[in-house]
Amino acid sequence: MLPASGHLHPSDQIAHLLDPVAVYALQVGVLLAGLLLAVHAMDRISRRLYPDREAALASFLPVAGLGLILTLVSVWTLGTALL
């Protein structure tokens, strides 16, 4: 419970539920799951818009590539805190 002043004393301890590596692994897992769901949704949308398989793939690849690049940048950014 916080004191009446609302400030914690330096000797107070904060208990961490997970260590930083476990938090990083959880964040990476959530990012990769989001990427997979987004790629699946993009694939379904492109196949619905373009009956021709080659046209659907041509419209799908640039957006999927951008999603992959942004996911990798996010993973790298989250990992820099562990260095």
C-alpha positions in Angstrom: 0.0 0.0 0.0 1.3 3.5 -0.8 2.0 5.9 2.0 -0.1 9.0 2.3 2.4 11.0 0.4 1.9 8.8 -2.7 5.7 8.2 -3.1 7.5 4.9 -2.5 10.5 4.8 -0.3 13.8 3.7 -2.0 13.9 0.6 0.4 10.6 -0.7 -0.9 10.9 -3.7 -3.1 8.9 -4.3 -6.3 8.3 -7.9 -7.1 8.7 -8.8 -10.8 6.3 -11.4 -12.2 8.6 -12.4 -15.0 12.3 -11.8 -15.7 13.2 -9.5 -18.7 14.1 -12.5 -21.0 10.7 -14.1 -20.4 8.9 -10.8 -21.1 10.9 -10.4 -24.3 10.0 -14.0 -25.4 6.3 -13.3 -24.7 6.4 -10.1 -26.7 8.1 -11.8 -29.6 5.5 -14.6 -29.5 2.7 -12.1 -29.6 4.3 -10.2 -32.5 4.8 -13.4 -34.5 1.2 -14.6 -33.8 0.0 -11.2 -35.0 2.1 -11.5 -38.1 0.7 -14.9 -38.9 -2.9 -13.8 -38.4 -2.3 -10.7 -40.6 -0.7 -12.8 -43.3 -3.6 -15.3 -43.2 -6.1 -12.4 -43.5 -4.2 -10.8 -46.3 -4.1 -14.1 -48.2 -7.9 -14.5 -47.9 -8.6 -10.9 -48.9 -6.3 -11.1 -51.9 -7.9 -14.4 -53.1 -11.3 -12.9 -52.8 -10.4 -9.7 -54.7 -8.4 -11.5 -57.5 -9.7 -14.8 -58.8 -6.5 -15.3 -60.7 -3.9 -16.9 -58.4 -1.0 -15.0 -59.9 -2.7 -11.6 -59.5 -3.6 -12.5 -55.9 0.0 -13.4 -55.1 1.3 -10.2 -56.8 -1.0 -8.1 -54.6 -0.2 -10.1 -51.5 3.6 -10.2 -51.5 4.4 -6.5 -51.1 2.1 -6.1 -48.2 3.2 -9.3 -46.6 6.9 -8.3 -47.1 6.2 -4.9 -45.4 4.5 -6.7 -42.5 7.5 -9.0 -42.1 9.9 -6.0 -42.2 7.9 -4.1 -39.6 7.7 -7.2 -37.3 11.4 -7.7 -37.5 12.1 -4.1 -36.7 9.7 -4.4 -33.7 11.5 -7.5 -32.5 14.9 -5.8 -32.8 13.6 -2.7 -31.0 12.3 -4.7 -28.1 15.5 -6.7 -27.9 17.7 -3.6 -27.6 16.5 -3.1 -24.0 18.2 -6.4 -23.1 21.6 -5.4 -24.4 
